[in-house]
Amino acid sequence: MPTVLLLKGFRFFFYSNESGEPIHVHIMKGEDEGKIWLEPSMEIAYLHRFTNSEAKDILDIIKENSEYFKQRWNEYFG
């Protein structure tokens, strides 16, 4: 489960067994969890228990770092 970014209390990571899926990132903060697709376009798969403010922060962070997440995905899964 490689962590690719820690920011504002959010942990952005990949599960190591998901190379067959389109590029995406998982998010955790405490008991809250989410998954955002990065390709073919950015789309929320789910955001469980995050507040609206946290969801906005998550989406802003992903927009700002989407190329970084994609690069890390490709490096990890090859």
N, C-alpha and C positions, 0 to 999 in steps of 0.2 A: 504494500500500500504506500507507494511513494508520495510524500508530501511535496508539492511544488511551490506553495506560497502560504505564508502565515501573515495575515494582515487584519488589523482591527478585531482581533479575537476569532477570526474565521480561519479555518484550515481548508485549503484547496488541495485536492489529491486525486489520484487515480487508484482504482483497484487493479491489481496486477493481472487479473484473469479476463479483462474486458477488451482485448485487442481486436476482437471480431466486430465490435460496435463502432459506429461513427465517433469521431472525436468529441469528447465531453469531459467535464470536470465535476467532481463531487465536492460538496461543501459541508463542513460540520462546525458547530459552535455549541458546546455543551451537549445537550440532548437533541438539538435542532439539526436537521439534515436536509440536503438538497442535491439536485443533479441538474446541470445545465448542458444542453447540447451546444457544441460550437460549430459543427458542420452538419448539414449543408448550410445552415444559418443558425445564429444564436437563438435558442428557444428553451424555455423552462420545461424540464421534464417533471420536476416536482420541487417544492420548497415546503417542507413540513415544519410547522411550529415557529418559523421565523416571523417577526413582526413586519409590518409593511415597510418601516424604516430600514430594517435589516435587509429585506429583500431588495430595496432600492440600492443600498450599499453594495450588496453582492453583485447586482447587475452592473453597477458602475465599475466595480473592480474588475469584473470579467471583460467588460468593453475595453478598459484601459490595458488589460493584460492578455487579450485573446491570442495575439501572435506568440507571446511567450508560452502560454499554455499549449498551443498547437506545436510549437517547437519542442517543448519538453515531452509531449505525447509521442511525437515522431522519434525522438531520441530514445525513449524508453521502449516503445513497441517496435521500432524499426520499420 
